[in-house]
Amino acid sequence: MAKNEHPLQALAEFLPPDAFLPVAAYLQQYKVHLTIKRERKSILGDYRNAHSNRNHRISVNGNLNVWSFLVTLLHELAHLLTFEKFGNRVQSHGREWKSFFGQLLSQFINSKVFPPDIEKELLATLHNPGASSCAEESLMRVLRKYDSKKEGQLLVEQIPPNGLFKMKDGRIFKKGEKLRKRYRCEEVGTRKVYLFSPVFEVELLPALQKF
């Protein structure tokens, strides 16, 4: 199965200590249908508003570490709160959503739920959070520190110049120079050029491997 419906108490294992009760309060108050999903390549979480006798629906990837899971869940809850007040009359990640997301983050920061390094990064973006944690490279970099370590897995910024790396879909790239915020990388075989975020996770390939 690609997804799993979790009773609220089971949610505790996906959250950091002291976060379960306040999170559960929001989910119960707004009758949220929460789904824990397997890893999705393009998104970490998703929100669907209540309509036609269906409750609000939120999904979050279950492979995230507890801190990333909480930030993602709060991101989606901010969408819910924005919809409750404004419906579809405002932009998805406009100032209204940023205000609600900032308020939610402040609540958990003030409760000292986050470790100091994550708290510092959240405080730096509190009044103007990005549309995703992936957009906040410094935040993503800190959150990734708490992932389970996988042998051979590195961030693009950690790959040596001209080094080879492989994506999860099997495509192989050669790392090039940094252009402003992203790295210019050439796909081996097609020679097509793609721009990669410094904090995108890839698999380092042996330097002597030939293709």
Order of alpha helices (4+ residues) and beta strands (2+ residues): beta-alpha-beta-beta-beta-alpha-alpha-alpha-alpha-beta-beta-beta-beta-beta-beta
